[in-house]
Structures are given as structure tokens and as C-alpha cells.
Amino acid sequence: MDAAALLAVTLFLKLAAGLLADRLLGEPRRWHPLVGFGRLAKAIERGLRREGAGALPQQARGLLAWMLAVLPWAGLALWLRDLHPAAHWFVDIALLWFALGGRSLVEHGEAVAAPLAAGDLAAARERVGWIVSRDTSALDAEGVARAGTESVLENGNDAVFGALFWFILLGGPGALLFRLANTLDAMWGYRTPRYLNFGRAAARLDDALNWLPARLTALTYALLGNTATALACWRSQAAQWDSPNAGPVMAAGAGALAVQLGGSAIYHGRVEERPPLGKGPAADAASLRRAIRLVRHGMLAWLGAVGGVALVLSLLALGAAHA
């Protein structure tokens, strides 16, 4: 087997193991590493914000904070991979499991869909409030379903396909880098007086790391759903969305599900009128469950695509060896 075929087969096996670990184990229930990372990030922020921390402007402090929070861990991952010729197997699979949030996403989505389908609006409101940043206290059933469906579609990229992309490209350290950068964007990437300048580096770096994965996620949704509608919604609606990466993902996802998303939502006490997404009837518990299936089928499709490449390269190598 030549080097390219061996690399592809190794990648496929690591992907399969990481996805299986996520499916069987999910995210750690206790002592989650991201909780510790969040505390570290807050400590770094406090240190760089305090008086006398230097004359650096807030944007430069934010960039320095990002580098101090992320790069040492990525460097540690690279070092651990080289400790032993076989270390890359354990390190890559463990880091992919850490970076993936597929099972958690499915569980949180179903925790909203189940009470919503049963007519328990109060429980559905409470559960959807765990996964979205908007005010959910006054949402009706359609609003809950819309918020849940949008969250599953967007987080399909952030919690699943973005990590898979960077793992395929750079192995475990790539997946780790993406997950930590995405976490810092969730902590610092807000257009508020506190984070407008300090969090700009975190937001821009996350946008850059997410640019190609987001479009591959949108393509995945389109190919696995109502393809023509998804592509049409992507072309016509994505640019209207505030986020350059969430726009393609959510527009294509809504089109793939043939459901109407977007519209008004309350954030921090203020009503925001967001552009429409998708085309079709209003969201409900069924559309939320279809979004969950779309993400799950997408994970299998990505694994199958890597497996297909590995198989083709292996057959080519075998043919060349017997030529």
C-alpha cells in the first residue's frame, strides 16, 4: 500500500473511531475540559483587561488573549502525537471525540422536540432556552420549533462538521484548534461595549476557520435534503443573514428541510427582525426532528466519503503493485 492510500485508510479508521466514541460516550458529564478552558479564558481576559496591563489597545489584547488561550494547547497536542510512533492514533481519536458534539446536539434537540410533540409547551420552552441565546419565555409552539431547528442546523456546523473538516485536514490538533476557537467566539465574539474590540480577533478568527466548513455543511444539507430548494435558498437568502457563515448553513438547511425559519426573535430584551430562511410551512416538532436526522445522516455521509476515497486509493495502489 502506497503512502497516500495508507494515509487515507488511517484517516478513515480514526474518523470512524472518533464518531463511534462520540455516539457511545457523548460529551463528558463531569469534569468537561471545556469548562476548565472557559475558566482559563476568563482568567486570561481578566489579566489582560486590568489596569496597568500595558498600553496595548483592546483589539491587540484580544488577539494576545486568543493566542495565549489556544496556541499552547494546539502545540501540546502536536507534541503528544510525536511522543511515540503510535501515539498519533490515541491522540487523534481522543481529540476528535473531545471536539465533536454530535451526540450532545442530538440529545438537546430531542429534549426540545419530545415535549413539543407531546404538547408540553412549558417544558419545550425551558429546554430550548438551554441551547439558544434568545429570550424563550414568551415563545409559542412555532417559535420554540423554529428556535430549536435553527440551533440544530447552525450547531451542526459548529459542533460537528467544522471539527470533522479540520480533523481531516490537520488531524487531532486541527479539530482541537477549531473547537477552542469556536468556544472563544461564543465567549468573546459579541458586539457589545465589553467585547466589541476585545473580542474582534476571536470573532474574525472563528469566521476564517469556519468559512469553508460552513459551505461544505450547507452543501451536505442540500445533498441530503430537498436539493433544489436548498440551493435556491442558499443563493437568495444567505447573503441577507448577519453572519457570513451561519447564512449559508441555515439557509441551505431550511431549504433542505422545506421549512420556513428566520423572522423576529428577542435578544437581550430587544426584538430583532431577521431575514426569512427556507421555503415551506412553519417549523414544528417534526421539522426539528428532521433537522436532527439531517445532521446525523451528514456525519455518516462524511465518513462514507472519506471511506470511499480510501477504498479507491487502496485499489489503485493494489493495481499498481500487481502491474
Contacts in CASP RR format, 6 or more apart in sequence:
PFRMAT RR
TARGET T0000
AUTHOR 0000-0000-0000
METHOD contacts of the structure
MODEL  1
MDAAALLAVTLFLKLAAGLLADRLLGEPRRWHPLVGFGRLAKAIERGLRR
EGAGALPQQARGLLAWMLAVLPWAGLALWLRDLHPAAHWFVDIALLWFAL
GGRSLVEHGEAVAAPLAAGDLAAARERVGWIVSRDTSALDAEGVARAGTE
SVLENGNDAVFGALFWFILLGGPGALLFRLANTLDAMWGYRTPRYLNFGR
AAARLDDALNWLPARLTALTYALLGNTATALACWRSQAAQWDSPNAGPVM
AAGAGALAVQLGGSAIYHGRVEERPPLGKGPAADAASLRRAIRLVRHGML
AWLGAVGGVALVLSLLALGAAHA
1 9 0 8 1.000
1 314 0 8 1.000
1 317 0 8 1.000
1 318 0 8 1.000
2 313 0 8 1.000
2 317 0 8 1.000
2 320 0 8 1.000
4 313 0 8 1.000
4 317 0 8 1.000
5 310 0 8 1.000
5 313 0 8 1.000
5 314 0 8 1.000
5 316 0 8 1.000
5 317 0 8 1.000
8 306 0 8 1.000
8 307 0 8 1.000
8 309 0 8 1.000
8 310 0 8 1.000
8 313 0 8 1.000
8 314 0 8 1.000
9 310 0 8 1.000
9 313 0 8 1.000
9 314 0 8 1.000
11 168 0 8 1.000
11 306 0 8 1.000
11 310 0 8 1.000
12 303 0 8 1.000
12 306 0 8 1.000
12 307 0 8 1.000
12 308 0 8 1.000
12 310 0 8 1.000
14 89 0 8 1.000
14 92 0 8 1.000
14 93 0 8 1.000
14 96 0 8 1.000
14 167 0 8 1.000
14 171 0 8 1.000
15 96 0 8 1.000
15 164 0 8 1.000
15 167 0 8 1.000
15 168 0 8 1.000
15 302 0 8 1.000
15 303 0 8 1.000
15 306 0 8 1.000
16 303 0 8 1.000
17 93 0 8 1.000
17 96 0 8 1.000
18 93 0 8 1.000
18 96 0 8 1.000
18 97 0 8 1.000
18 100 0 8 1.000
19 96 0 8 1.000
19 100 0 8 1.000
19 299 0 8 1.000
19 303 0 8 1.000
21 93 0 8 1.000
21 96 0 8 1.000
21 97 0 8 1.000
22 96 0 8 1.000
22 97 0 8 1.000
22 100 0 8 1.000
22 101 0 8 1.000
22 102 0 8 1.000
22 103 0 8 1.000
23 102 0 8 1.000
23 103 0 8 1.000
25 97 0 8 1.000
25 103 0 8 1.000
26 97 0 8 1.000
26 101 0 8 1.000
26 102 0 8 1.000
26 103 0 8 1.000
26 104 0 8 1.000
27 101 0 8 1.000
27 103 0 8 1.000
27 104 0 8 1.000
33 98 0 8 1.000
34 179 0 8 1.000
34 183 0 8 1.000
37 69 0 8 1.000
37 73 0 8 1.000
37 180 0 8 1.000
37 183 0 8 1.000
38 183 0 8 1.000
38 187 0 8 1.000
40 69 0 8 1.000
41 65 0 8 1.000
41 69 0 8 1.000
41 183 0 8 1.000
41 184 0 8 1.000
41 187 0 8 1.000
41 188 0 8 1.000
42 187 0 8 1.000
44 65 0 8 1.000
44 68 0 8 1.000
44 69 0 8 1.000
45 65 0 8 1.000
45 188 0 8 1.000
45 198 0 8 1.000
47 53 0 8 1.000
48 56 0 8 1.000
48 61 0 8 1.000
48 62 0 8 1.000
48 64 0 8 1.000
48 65 0 8 1.000
49 61 0 8 1.000
49 198 0 8 1.000
53 61 0 8 1.000
56 64 0 8 1.000
57 197 0 8 1.000
58 197 0 8 1.000
58 198 0 8 1.000
59 197 0 8 1.000
59 198 0 8 1.000
59 199 0 8 1.000
59 200 0 8 1.000
59 201 0 8 1.000
61 198 0 8 1.000
62 188 0 8 1.000
62 197 0 8 1.000
62 198 0 8 1.000
62 199 0 8 1.000
62 200 0 8 1.000
62 201 0 8 1.000
62 202 0 8 1.000
63 201 0 8 1.000
65 188 0 8 1.000
65 198 0 8 1.000
65 201 0 8 1.000
66 181 0 8 1.000
66 184 0 8 1.000
66 201 0 8 1.000
66 202 0 8 1.000
66 205 0 8 1.000
69 180 0 8 1.000
69 184 0 8 1.000
70 177 0 8 1.000
70 180 0 8 1.000
70 181 0 8 1.000
70 184 0 8 1.000
73 176 0 8 1.000
73 180 0 8 1.000
74 173 0 8 1.000
74 174 0 8 1.000
74 176 0 8 1.000
74 177 0 8 1.000
74 180 0 8 1.000
75 173 0 8 1.000
77 91 0 8 1.000
77 95 0 8 1.000
77 172 0 8 1.000
77 173 0 8 1.000
77 174 0 8 1.000
77 176 0 8 1.000
78 173 0 8 1.000
80 87 0 8 1.000
80 91 0 8 1.000
81 87 0 8 1.000
81 88 0 8 1.000
81 91 0 8 1.000
81 92 0 8 1.000
81 172 0 8 1.000
81 173 0 8 1.000
82 88 0 8 1.000
91 172 0 8 1.000
92 167 0 8 1.000
92 171 0 8 1.000
92 172 0 8 1.000
95 167 0 8 1.000
95 171 0 8 1.000
95 172 0 8 1.000
95 173 0 8 1.000
95 174 0 8 1.000
95 175 0 8 1.000
95 176 0 8 1.000
96 163 0 8 1.000
96 167 0 8 1.000
96 171 0 8 1.000
96 172 0 8 1.000
96 175 0 8 1.000
98 175 0 8 1.000
98 176 0 8 1.000
98 179 0 8 1.000
99 163 0 8 1.000
99 167 0 8 1.000
99 172 0 8 1.000
99 175 0 8 1.000
99 176 0 8 1.000
99 178 0 8 1.000
99 179 0 8 1.000
100 159 0 8 1.000
100 160 0 8 1.000
100 163 0 8 1.000
100 164 0 8 1.000
100 175 0 8 1.000
101 159 0 8 1.000
101 160 0 8 1.000
101 163 0 8 1.000
102 156 0 8 1.000
102 159 0 8 1.000
102 160 0 8 1.000
102 295 0 8 1.000
102 299 0 8 1.000
104 159 0 8 1.000
105 152 0 8 1.000
105 155 0 8 1.000
105 156 0 8 1.000
105 159 0 8 1.000
105 160 0 8 1.000
105 292 0 8 1.000
105 295 0 8 1.000
106 292 0 8 1.000
106 295 0 8 1.000
106 296 0 8 1.000
108 127 0 8 1.000
108 130 0 8 1.000
108 131 0 8 1.000
108 151 0 8 1.000
109 127 0 8 1.000
109 131 0 8 1.000
109 148 0 8 1.000
109 151 0 8 1.000
109 152 0 8 1.000
109 288 0 8 1.000
109 292 0 8 1.000
110 289 0 8 1.000
110 292 0 8 1.000
111 127 0 8 1.000
111 130 0 8 1.000
112 124 0 8 1.000
112 127 0 8 1.000
112 128 0 8 1.000
112 131 0 8 1.000
112 144 0 8 1.000
112 148 0 8 1.000
112 288 0 8 1.000
113 285 0 8 1.000
113 288 0 8 1.000
113 289 0 8 1.000
113 292 0 8 1.000
115 121 0 8 1.000
115 123 0 8 1.000
115 124 0 8 1.000
115 127 0 8 1.000
116 124 0 8 1.000
116 141 0 8 1.000
116 144 0 8 1.000
116 145 0 8 1.000
116 284 0 8 1.000
116 285 0 8 1.000
116 288 0 8 1.000
117 285 0 8 1.000
117 286 0 8 1.000
119 141 0 8 1.000
121 140 0 8 1.000
121 141 0 8 1.000
121 144 0 8 1.000
124 141 0 8 1.000
124 144 0 8 1.000
125 136 0 8 1.000
125 137 0 8 1.000
125 139 0 8 1.000
125 144 0 8 1.000
126 136 0 8 1.000
128 136 0 8 1.000
128 139 0 8 1.000
128 144 0 8 1.000
128 147 0 8 1.000
128 148 0 8 1.000
128 151 0 8 1.000
129 136 0 8 1.000
129 147 0 8 1.000
131 148 0 8 1.000
131 151 0 8 1.000
131 155 0 8 1.000
132 147 0 8 1.000
132 148 0 8 1.000
132 150 0 8 1.000
132 151 0 8 1.000
133 267 0 8 1.000
134 147 0 8 1.000
134 265 0 8 1.000
134 266 0 8 1.000
134 267 0 8 1.000
135 265 0 8 1.000
135 266 0 8 1.000
135 267 0 8 1.000
135 268 0 8 1.000
135 269 0 8 1.000
136 144 0 8 1.000
136 147 0 8 1.000
138 266 0 8 1.000
139 147 0 8 1.000
141 284 0 8 1.000
142 282 0 8 1.000
142 283 0 8 1.000
142 284 0 8 1.000
143 283 0 8 1.000
145 282 0 8 1.000
145 283 0 8 1.000
145 284 0 8 1.000
145 285 0 8 1.000
145 287 0 8 1.000
145 288 0 8 1.000
146 261 0 8 1.000
146 262 0 8 1.000
146 263 0 8 1.000
146 282 0 8 1.000
146 283 0 8 1.000
147 265 0 8 1.000
148 283 0 8 1.000
148 288 0 8 1.000
148 291 0 8 1.000
149 254 0 8 1.000
149 257 0 8 1.000
149 259 0 8 1.000
149 261 0 8 1.000
149 283 0 8 1.000
149 287 0 8 1.000
149 288 0 8 1.000
149 291 0 8 1.000
150 250 0 8 1.000
150 261 0 8 1.000
150 262 0 8 1.000
150 277 0 8 1.000
152 288 0 8 1.000
152 291 0 8 1.000
152 292 0 8 1.000
152 295 0 8 1.000
153 221 0 8 1.000
153 249 0 8 1.000
153 250 0 8 1.000
153 253 0 8 1.000
153 254 0 8 1.000
153 261 0 8 1.000
153 291 0 8 1.000
153 294 0 8 1.000
153 295 0 8 1.000
154 246 0 8 1.000
154 249 0 8 1.000
154 250 0 8 1.000
156 217 0 8 1.000
156 249 0 8 1.000
156 295 0 8 1.000
157 210 0 8 1.000
157 213 0 8 1.000
157 214 0 8 1.000
157 217 0 8 1.000
157 245 0 8 1.000
157 246 0 8 1.000
157 249 0 8 1.000
158 182 0 8 1.000
158 210 0 8 1.000
160 295 0 8 1.000
160 299 0 8 1.000
161 213 0 8 1.000
161 216 0 8 1.000
161 217 0 8 1.000
161 220 0 8 1.000
161 298 0 8 1.000
161 299 0 8 1.000
161 302 0 8 1.000
162 178 0 8 1.000
162 210 0 8 1.000
162 213 0 8 1.000
162 214 0 8 1.000
162 217 0 8 1.000
163 175 0 8 1.000
163 178 0 8 1.000
163 179 0 8 1.000
164 175 0 8 1.000
164 213 0 8 1.000
164 299 0 8 1.000
164 302 0 8 1.000
165 178 0 8 1.000
165 212 0 8 1.000
165 213 0 8 1.000
165 216 0 8 1.000
166 174 0 8 1.000
166 175 0 8 1.000
166 177 0 8 1.000
166 178 0 8 1.000
166 209 0 8 1.000
166 213 0 8 1.000
167 174 0 8 1.000
167 175 0 8 1.000
168 306 0 8 1.000
170 177 0 8 1.000
177 209 0 8 1.000
178 209 0 8 1.000
178 213 0 8 1.000
181 202 0 8 1.000
181 205 0 8 1.000
181 206 0 8 1.000
181 209 0 8 1.000
182 206 0 8 1.000
182 209 0 8 1.000
182 210 0 8 1.000
184 202 0 8 1.000
184 206 0 8 1.000
185 202 0 8 1.000
185 203 0 8 1.000
185 205 0 8 1.000
185 206 0 8 1.000
187 202 0 8 1.000
188 195 0 8 1.000
188 198 0 8 1.000
188 199 0 8 1.000
188 202 0 8 1.000
188 203 0 8 1.000
189 195 0 8 1.000
189 199 0 8 1.000
189 200 0 8 1.000
189 202 0 8 1.000
189 203 0 8 1.000
189 206 0 8 1.000
190 196 0 8 1.000
190 199 0 8 1.000
207 243 0 8 1.000
207 244 0 8 1.000
207 245 0 8 1.000
210 245 0 8 1.000
211 244 0 8 1.000
211 245 0 8 1.000
214 245 0 8 1.000
214 246 0 8 1.000
214 247 0 8 1.000
214 248 0 8 1.000
214 249 0 8 1.000
215 248 0 8 1.000
217 248 0 8 1.000
217 249 0 8 1.000
217 252 0 8 1.000
218 230 0 8 1.000
218 234 0 8 1.000
218 238 0 8 1.000
218 248 0 8 1.000
218 249 0 8 1.000
218 251 0 8 1.000
218 252 0 8 1.000
218 253 0 8 1.000
219 252 0 8 1.000
220 298 0 8 1.000
220 301 0 8 1.000
220 302 0 8 1.000
221 230 0 8 1.000
221 249 0 8 1.000
221 252 0 8 1.000
221 253 0 8 1.000
221 255 0 8 1.000
221 256 0 8 1.000
221 294 0 8 1.000
222 230 0 8 1.000
222 231 0 8 1.000
222 234 0 8 1.000
222 252 0 8 1.000
222 253 0 8 1.000
222 255 0 8 1.000
222 256 0 8 1.000
223 301 0 8 1.000
224 256 0 8 1.000
224 294 0 8 1.000
224 297 0 8 1.000
224 298 0 8 1.000
224 301 0 8 1.000
225 255 0 8 1.000
225 256 0 8 1.000
225 257 0 8 1.000
225 294 0 8 1.000
226 255 0 8 1.000
226 256 0 8 1.000
226 257 0 8 1.000
226 258 0 8 1.000
227 256 0 8 1.000
229 255 0 8 1.000
229 256 0 8 1.000
229 258 0 8 1.000
229 278 0 8 1.000
229 279 0 8 1.000
230 252 0 8 1.000
230 253 0 8 1.000
230 255 0 8 1.000
230 256 0 8 1.000
231 252 0 8 1.000
232 255 0 8 1.000
232 279 0 8 1.000
233 251 0 8 1.000
233 252 0 8 1.000
233 253 0 8 1.000
233 254 0 8 1.000
233 255 0 8 1.000
233 277 0 8 1.000
233 278 0 8 1.000
233 279 0 8 1.000
234 248 0 8 1.000
234 251 0 8 1.000
234 252 0 8 1.000
236 251 0 8 1.000
237 247 0 8 1.000
237 251 0 8 1.000
237 275 0 8 1.000
237 276 0 8 1.000
237 277 0 8 1.000
237 278 0 8 1.000
238 247 0 8 1.000
238 248 0 8 1.000
238 251 0 8 1.000
238 252 0 8 1.000
239 247 0 8 1.000
240 275 0 8 1.000
241 247 0 8 1.000
241 250 0 8 1.000
241 251 0 8 1.000
241 274 0 8 1.000
241 275 0 8 1.000
241 277 0 8 1.000
242 274 0 8 1.000
247 277 0 8 1.000
250 261 0 8 1.000
250 262 0 8 1.000
250 277 0 8 1.000
251 277 0 8 1.000
251 278 0 8 1.000
253 277 0 8 1.000
253 278 0 8 1.000
253 291 0 8 1.000
253 294 0 8 1.000
254 260 0 8 1.000
254 261 0 8 1.000
254 262 0 8 1.000
254 277 0 8 1.000
254 278 0 8 1.000
254 279 0 8 1.000
255 277 0 8 1.000
255 278 0 8 1.000
255 279 0 8 1.000
256 294 0 8 1.000
257 278 0 8 1.000
257 287 0 8 1.000
257 290 0 8 1.000
257 291 0 8 1.000
257 294 0 8 1.000
258 278 0 8 1.000
258 279 0 8 1.000
258 280 0 8 1.000
258 281 0 8 1.000
259 278 0 8 1.000
259 280 0 8 1.000
259 281 0 8 1.000
259 282 0 8 1.000
259 283 0 8 1.000
259 287 0 8 1.000
259 290 0 8 1.000
260 276 0 8 1.000
260 277 0 8 1.000
260 278 0 8 1.000
260 279 0 8 1.000
260 280 0 8 1.000
260 281 0 8 1.000
260 282 0 8 1.000
260 283 0 8 1.000
261 276 0 8 1.000
261 277 0 8 1.000
261 278 0 8 1.000
261 283 0 8 1.000
262 274 0 8 1.000
262 275 0 8 1.000
262 276 0 8 1.000
262 277 0 8 1.000
263 273 0 8 1.000
263 274 0 8 1.000
263 275 0 8 1.000
263 276 0 8 1.000
264 271 0 8 1.000
264 272 0 8 1.000
264 273 0 8 1.000
264 274 0 8 1.000
265 271 0 8 1.000
265 272 0 8 1.000
265 274 0 8 1.000
266 272 0 8 1.000
END
